[in-house]
Amino acid sequence: MTRLITRTHRFHFTQTGLCAYRAGLNLWENTFEAIKDATVGARSVNIWCTAALCVNQTTVLQELPLQSRCRGSCLKMLKCGHQCDTLCCFPCTSKCKVMVPCITKPACCHAVMVPCFKQDLLMDPYNVELLSFCQVPCGTQLECGHRCQGTCGECLQGRIHKACVEKCGKTLICGHSLDCFRCNIPCSESCPPCNRKCNLYRCKHSRCNEKCGEPCTPCKEFCDWECEHQRCTRRCHEICDRQPCQEPCKRRLICGHPCIGFCGETCPKLCRVCDKDQVTEIFFGQEDEDDARYETHLAQKIAWTL
């Protein structure tokens, strides 16, 4: 374990204007040899860094005397007027990284801050690097409806935009309302599967009990789509193997008049006698014919002539 010498054995060496490390390796060799005899048994000694303005103490190891360096911060001022940000044992930096207002105004017309050493290098207002330093919020409304959280520089002055990180809050494809389920991931990512109970797949026999985001359990019962003329012979979850019946419906409406729909289909609510004006209103061109038949499809009236 490294042992430091006591305060009474500590030596103070000076060399005006130079750090002891920068003064040359011979200085360290001579310094260590001069105090080695006075500190018999000690593996390290403390000396004071002699660089201008430096007040740090440096530990010199007996095993590695030439690799001991002052680890204090450099206190010298650069030509630009800012303090050097390197360690005392290293040469002063030629690239001051203090952020200062840029002399050149970029093409976006915003005031930008750039590293001090880049001021003289960024004179073109259309310089890509200069434009990238602009920190003015973008604020453009994205397609998702949220405001862009990027900066003018990150979004390349509005040519592209940073991915939206707002919560999604959209209605999922399953149809669940926002109050029931909200997507809780960033708007730019794909929505996760809905974990609510499925309410889409149901038939006369049963309904799906799986989660909304999981495959529905198919109904194994036989399809009940039939009429007196034909019927489907497949299972309920399979595509029917029969076509819609084209025969006139023989049922009567509540008013007592014949149904104007097709056999095996849901009876239209309109009557050819009671609702004559609506039934015969020309839309497809055949509504006013006596043998016109109607079916309700996606809440629209479709007329067929037999």
C-alpha positions as CSV (number, residue, x, y, z in Angstrom):
1,M,0.0,0.0,0.0
2,T,1.4,3.4,-1.0
3,R,2.6,5.4,2.1
4,L,3.1,9.2,1.9
5,I,5.8,10.9,3.9
6,T,4.9,13.0,6.9
7,R,4.5,16.8,6.9
8,T,8.1,17.2,8.4
9,H,9.6,15.2,5.5
10,R,7.6,17.1,2.7
11,F,9.8,19.1,0.4
12,H,8.9,22.1,-1.6
13,F,10.6,22.5,-5.0
14,T,10.1,25.6,-7.3
15,Q,10.9,26.3,-10.8
16,T,9.5,29.6,-12.0
17,G,6.8,29.5,-14.7
18,L,6.9,25.8,-15.5
19,C,5.2,22.7,-14.2
20,A,7.7,20.3,-12.8
21,Y,6.5,17.7,-15.4
22,R,7.0,20.1,-18.3
23,A,10.5,21.1,-17.0
24,G,11.8,17.8,-18.3
25,L,12.2,14.2,-17.2
26,N,15.6,14.9,-15.7
27,L,14.0,17.3,-13.2
28,W,11.9,14.5,-11.9
29,E,14.9,12.1,-11.7
30,N,17.0,14.6,-9.9
31,T,14.1,15.6,-7.5
32,F,13.4,12.0,-6.6
33,E,17.1,11.2,-6.1
34,A,17.5,14.2,-3.9
35,I,14.8,13.2,-1.4
36,K,15.1,9.4,-1.6
37,D,17.7,9.2,1.1
38,A,15.7,11.4,3.4
39,T,12.6,9.2,3.0
40,V,14.0,5.7,3.4
41,G,11.2,3.1,3.3
42,A,8.6,5.5,1.7
43,R,7.1,4.4,-1.6
44,S,5.9,7.9,-2.5
45,V,6.4,11.6,-1.7
46,N,4.3,14.7,-2.2
47,I,5.7,17.7,-4.0
48,W,4.0,20.9,-5.1
49,C,3.4,21.6,-8.8
50,T,5.5,24.6,-9.8
51,A,3.5,25.7,-12.9
52,A,2.4,29.3,-12.9
53,L,-0.8,29.8,-11.0
54,C,-1.0,26.1,-10.1
55,V,-1.4,25.3,-6.4
56,N,-2.0,21.5,-6.6
57,Q,0.0,18.9,-4.8
58,T,1.4,15.9,-6.8
59,T,2.3,12.4,-5.5
60,V,5.5,10.9,-7.0
61,L,5.7,7.1,-6.8
62,Q,9.1,5.5,-6.3
63,E,8.3,2.8,-8.9
64,L,7.0,5.2,-11.6
65,P,8.6,8.6,-10.9
66,L,8.5,9.7,-14.5
67,Q,4.8,9.0,-15.0
68,S,3.7,11.1,-12.0
69,R,1.8,14.2,-13.3
70,C,-0.1,17.1,-11.9
71,R,-3.8,16.3,-12.2
72,G,-5.0,19.8,-11.3
73,S,-7.0,22.0,-13.7
74,C,-5.0,24.4,-15.8
75,L,-5.5,28.0,-14.7
76,K,-4.0,29.8,-17.7
77,M,-6.0,32.1,-19.9
78,L,-6.2,31.4,-23.6
79,K,-5.9,34.0,-26.3
80,C,-9.6,34.2,-26.7
81,G,-9.9,35.3,-23.0
82,H,-11.4,32.0,-21.7
83,Q,-9.7,29.7,-19.2
84,C,-7.9,26.6,-20.4
85,D,-10.0,23.5,-19.6
86,T,-7.2,20.9,-19.8
87,L,-5.2,19.4,-16.9
88,C,-2.1,21.2,-15.7
89,C,0.2,18.5,-17.0
90,F,-0.9,18.8,-20.6
91,P,-0.3,21.6,-23.1
92,C,-3.0,24.2,-23.3
93,T,-5.8,23.5,-25.8
94,S,-6.0,25.3,-29.0
95,K,-9.7,24.6,-29.3
96,C,-11.7,26.6,-26.8
97,K,-15.1,24.9,-26.3
98,V,-16.8,27.7,-24.4
99,M,-20.2,28.4,-26.1
100,V,-20.4,31.9,-27.4
101,P,-22.8,33.8,-29.7
102,C,-21.9,33.2,-33.3
103,I,-20.9,36.3,-35.3
104,T,-22.6,34.9,-38.5
105,K,-26.4,34.5,-38.4
106,P,-27.5,31.2,-40.0
107,A,-29.9,31.0,-42.8
108,C,-32.8,30.2,-40.4
109,C,-32.3,33.7,-39.0
110,H,-32.0,32.5,-35.4
111,A,-29.3,33.5,-33.0
112,V,-27.0,30.4,-32.3
113,M,-24.3,29.6,-29.8
114,V,-21.2,27.8,-31.1
115,P,-17.9,26.7,-29.6
116,C,-15.5,29.6,-29.4
117,F,-12.8,28.0,-31.7
118,K,-15.4,27.5,-34.5
119,Q,-16.4,31.2,-34.8
120,D,-14.0,31.9,-37.6
121,L,-14.7,28.6,-39.3
122,L,-18.5,29.1,-39.6
123,M,-18.8,32.2,-41.8
124,D,-21.3,30.8,-44.4
125,P,-24.9,31.2,-43.2
126,Y,-25.9,28.1,-45.1
127,N,-23.2,25.9,-43.6
128,V,-24.7,22.7,-42.4
129,E,-22.7,22.5,-39.2
130,L,-23.6,26.1,-38.3
131,L,-27.3,25.4,-38.9
132,S,-27.1,22.3,-36.7
133,F,-26.2,24.5,-33.6
134,C,-29.6,26.2,-33.7
135,Q,-31.5,25.3,-30.5
136,V,-34.8,27.2,-31.2
137,P,-37.7,24.7,-30.7
138,C,-39.2,23.4,-33.9
139,G,-42.9,23.3,-32.7
140,T,-44.2,22.1,-36.1
141,Q,-47.5,20.2,-35.9
142,L,-46.9,16.6,-36.9
143,E,-49.3,14.3,-38.8
144,C,-50.1,12.6,-35.4
145,G,-51.4,16.0,-34.2
146,H,-48.6,16.6,-31.6
147,R,-46.0,19.3,-31.8
148,C,-42.5,18.4,-32.8
149,Q,-40.2,18.4,-29.8
150,G,-37.0,18.8,-31.8
151,T,-35.0,21.9,-32.4
152,C,-34.5,23.9,-35.5
153,G,-31.0,22.3,-35.9
154,E,-32.2,18.7,-35.2
155,C,-35.0,19.0,-37.7
156,L,-32.8,20.5,-40.4
157,Q,-34.9,23.7,-40.4
158,G,-38.1,21.8,-40.9
159,R,-37.0,19.5,-43.7
160,I,-37.3,16.5,-41.4
161,H,-38.6,16.1,-37.9
162,K,-37.6,14.3,-34.7
163,A,-39.7,11.2,-33.9
164,C,-42.7,12.1,-31.7
165,V,-42.3,11.0,-28.1
166,E,-45.8,12.1,-26.9
167,K,-48.2,9.4,-25.6
168,C,-50.3,8.0,-28.5
169,G,-53.8,8.2,-27.1
170,K,-55.4,6.9,-30.4
171,T,-58.4,4.7,-30.7
172,L,-57.1,1.2,-31.5
173,I,-58.1,-0.7,-34.6
174,C,-60.2,-3.0,-32.5
175,G,-62.6,-0.1,-31.9
176,H,-62.2,0.4,-28.2
177,S,-62.7,4.0,-27.2
178,L,-60.0,6.2,-25.7
179,D,-61.7,6.0,-22.3
180,C,-61.4,2.2,-22.3
181,F,-57.8,1.8,-23.5
182,R,-55.1,4.2,-24.4
183,C,-51.8,3.3,-26.1
184,N,-49.1,4.1,-23.5
185,I,-46.0,4.3,-25.8
186,P,-44.5,7.1,-27.8
187,C,-46.6,8.2,-30.8
188,S,-43.9,7.3,-33.3
189,E,-43.9,3.6,-32.3
190,S,-46.5,1.0,-33.3
191,C,-49.4,0.5,-30.9
192,P,-49.2,-2.7,-28.8
193,P,-52.0,-5.3,-29.1
194,C,-55.1,-4.5,-27.1
195,N,-55.4,-6.4,-23.9
196,R,-59.1,-5.9,-23.3
197,K,-61.7,-8.6,-23.9
198,C,-62.6,-9.1,-27.5
199,N,-65.9,-7.6,-28.5
200,L,-65.7,-7.9,-32.3
201,Y,-66.2,-11.6,-33.1
202,R,-69.6,-13.0,-32.2
203,C,-72.3,-15.0,-33.8
204,K,-75.6,-16.6,-32.9
205,H,-73.9,-19.5,-31.2
206,S,-71.2,-17.8,-29.1
207,R,-68.7,-14.9,-28.8
208,C,-64.9,-14.8,-28.5
209,N,-63.5,-14.8,-25.0
210,E,-59.9,-14.1,-25.9
211,K,-58.1,-10.8,-25.5
212,C,-58.7,-8.3,-28.2
213,G,-55.1,-8.5,-29.5
214,E,-55.1,-12.4,-29.7
215,P,-56.6,-14.5,-32.5
216,C,-60.3,-15.2,-32.1
217,T,-61.5,-18.7,-31.3
218,P,-63.5,-19.8,-34.4
219,C,-67.1,-21.1,-34.0
220,K,-67.4,-24.8,-34.8
221,E,-71.2,-24.8,-35.3
222,F,-72.8,-25.1,-38.7
223,C,-73.8,-21.9,-40.4
224,D,-77.4,-21.1,-40.0
225,W,-77.8,-18.9,-43.1
226,E,-80.7,-20.7,-44.9
227,C,-84.0,-20.1,-46.5
228,E,-86.7,-22.4,-48.0
229,H,-84.7,-22.4,-51.3
230,Q,-81.1,-23.1,-50.2
231,R,-78.8,-23.2,-47.2
232,C,-75.1,-23.0,-46.4
233,T,-73.3,-26.3,-45.6
234,R,-70.1,-25.0,-44.0
235,R,-69.1,-24.1,-40.4
236,C,-70.0,-20.8,-38.9
237,H,-66.5,-19.4,-39.1
238,E,-66.0,-20.4,-42.8
239,I,-66.9,-18.5,-45.9
240,C,-70.4,-19.5,-47.0
241,D,-70.8,-21.8,-50.0
242,R,-74.2,-20.4,-51.1
243,Q,-75.2,-17.2,-52.9
244,P,-77.9,-14.8,-51.7
245,C,-81.3,-16.0,-52.6
246,Q,-82.9,-14.0,-55.4
247,E,-86.5,-15.1,-54.7
248,P,-88.9,-12.5,-53.3
249,C,-89.5,-12.5,-49.6
250,K,-92.9,-13.9,-48.7
251,R,-93.2,-12.3,-45.3
252,R,-95.4,-9.4,-44.5
253,L,-94.5,-6.2,-42.7
254,I,-96.2,-4.8,-39.6
255,C,-98.5,-2.7,-41.8
256,G,-99.7,-5.9,-43.5
257,H,-98.2,-5.3,-46.9
258,P,-95.8,-7.7,-48.6
259,C,-92.1,-7.3,-47.9
260,I,-90.1,-5.7,-50.7
261,G,-86.9,-7.5,-49.8
262,F,-85.3,-10.9,-50.8
263,C,-85.9,-14.3,-49.3
264,G,-83.6,-15.1,-46.4
265,E,-82.5,-11.5,-45.9
266,T,-83.5,-8.9,-43.3
267,C,-86.7,-7.3,-44.3
268,P,-86.3,-3.6,-45.3
269,K,-88.3,-1.2,-43.0
270,L,-89.9,0.6,-45.9
271,C,-93.2,-0.4,-47.5
272,R,-94.0,-0.1,-51.2
273,V,-97.4,1.2,-50.3
274,C,-96.9,3.2,-47.1
275,D,-93.6,4.7,-48.1
276,K,-94.2,5.0,-51.8
277,D,-92.4,8.4,-52.2
278,Q,-89.2,7.1,-50.5
279,V,-89.3,3.7,-52.2
280,T,-89.8,5.0,-55.7
281,E,-87.3,7.8,-55.4
282,I,-85.0,7.4,-58.4
283,F,-81.4,6.7,-57.4
284,F,-80.3,3.7,-59.4
285,G,-82.9,4.1,-62.1
286,Q,-85.2,1.1,-61.4
287,E,-86.9,2.1,-58.1
288,D,-90.2,3.0,-59.6
289,E,-90.7,-0.5,-61.2
290,D,-93.4,-2.7,-59.6
291,D,-91.1,-5.7,-59.3
292,A,-88.1,-3.8,-57.8
293,R,-86.7,-5.5,-54.7
294,Y,-84.6,-3.9,-52.0
295,E,-82.0,-5.1,-49.5
296,T,-80.4,-3.3,-46.6
297,H,-76.6,-3.3,-47.0
298,L,-74.3,-1.1,-44.9
299,A,-77.3,1.1,-44.1
300,Q,-77.8,1.9,-47.8
301,K,-80.8,1.1,-49.9
302,I,-80.0,-1.1,-53.0
303,A,-82.7,-1.8,-55.6
304,W,-82.8,-4.9,-57.7
305,T,-85.2,-5.8,-60.5
306,L,-86.2,-9.4,-60.8
